[in-house]
Amino acid sequence: ELVLDERNALSLMLEQIKENTVVLEFGSANGRMTKYLKENLNCDIYIVEIDKEAGLNAMNYAKDGIIGDIEKFEWLERWENISFDYILFADVLEHLYDPQNVLKQTKKILKEDGKVILSVPNIAHNSILIQLFNNIFNYTPLGLLDNTHIHFFAYNTLKMFCHYAGYFPIIEDAVYSNVGEIEIDISYSDISKEAAKAFK
C-alpha cells in the first residue's frame, strides 16, 4: 500500500507533483503511486513497467503504458510528441545497465520547465560500511543491496550522475534509516567502540 503519513521515497516525491499535470512514471510496479496520481491529483499518467502482471494492474490508472524494458527506449518513440511535466524514477535507476543514458534521453520529452524526480538507495549507508569494514558484502532480496541492483549511488556521485545527464538538482532530500532498522542484519556492536564512534 502507498504510505503517505510518514517520510518515505514515494511520499517525498508525491509532495513535489502538482495537480492536473502530465506524468511519466518509470517502474510503476503494481500502480500504487499511479493510482494516487490519477485519483488524487487528477494527472494524466504514462507508465513503463517491465513486470507484466504488475504493469497490467498499474495500467488501470494510466492513460497509456508500455510493458517492457526501459532500456529498449520504446517509450521515447511512442511518446515523442508528448511534453511531460514530470518524469519519475522511484528506486528504478539502480536496476538499469546504463541509467545515465536513460536519464539523458528523458530531456527529449520533458517540458522546458519540467522536472525529473528520482530516488535511489545510498550505498554509503553505515550498515553497508560496517559490513565492508568487517570484509563482508552480501546482497539481500530487497532494500539497499537488493540482488537486482546493477548500479550503486552515493550522494556526491548521484549529483555528478545527474550533471552528466544534463540535469542539476533543485530539491535534495533523504529518508534516514538507522543501523539495525533496515534489512541488513548488522549493528554498531559488530565493530570496535572506537570504529563505531567514528562511523556515528
Disulfide bonds with the S-S distance in Angstrom:
none
